[in-house]
Amino acid sequence: MNRQGFCAYGAEQLLALLPVLEQPLELEKLEVIRGAAVRLQACLTLFAPCFPPTRLAFWKRRLRRLIRALNALHDHQHLLQLIPKGRVRLRLQQRVETLRSKAQQAWQRIQSDHVLNEIRGLSQRLYVPRPRGTTGGLGSTLLPAPTEIAGYARARWHELACVNLKSLESGRQSVEVRWGRLQLMLTVAQMLAPLLPDEIPLDRLQACYQQLDAERFRERARTLLTELKEQERQLTLHYRGSLRGFRPIEREFDEWIAQL
């Protein structure tokens, strides 16, 4: 099995993602950056044997913080698309501003800790020099043919599938945890599909992910609105000294919760 070639393939995947994550965290780019962060996290999991374990763990901790903030932003913005007006929308908009600040802090921490630069430096070492006079790809590397690294790719797929997909079948984990594991495996499958085209159940994973993603959003949205309703109740009690006038507000929240 060609471990060196597999790592070179992984380095190509990683280096393609880094410029996206180096962009400023602007509102219109949040989804693109979120997708790149999720893919980078999956890359670091799939190609973990290629990197020093201590540095790998550090990079993944920093990325998790960013991904959590971006996922929360995504959920709130999705809810805003569904709720056109009213107090519920106002409270969601206020939450979005707080979450954008948290995402910005997480992104800045990644930059200040030189996470992306470290990944770039170590990934560049994994390339095999391209024969003189040849061009293509990233210009300075020669990647092995898919058949040369299929064995190692297959071993990594089965190893990760055993840990992540098997646990989904038990149903003992929360929707959020199962969604995260399935998202990881779908992203890994997309990267390995060119190497193992007849072995990766990409369509089945995509269908399962879409179903679980919808279930997870409904559950998360209801939880968010319930939290906001309780905050509104506490604010009313604090400023008015009683819950007089809270009933219409509560009704508005409950109507949206029931629709999800």
Secondary structure, DSSP 8 states (H G I E B T S, - for coil): --HHHHHHHHHHHHHHHHHHHTS---GGGHHHHHHHHHHHHHHHHHTGGGS-HHHHHHHHHHHHHHHHHHHHHHHHHHHHHH--SSHHHHHHHHHHHHHHHHHHHHHHHHHHTTHHHHHHHHHHTT--B--TT---TTSSB----HHHHHHHHHHHHHHHHHHHHHHHHH--S-HHHHHHHHHHHHHHHHHHTTTSTTT--HHHHHHHHHHHHHHHHHHHHHHHHHHHHHHHHHHHHHHHSS-TTHHHHHHHHHHHHHH-
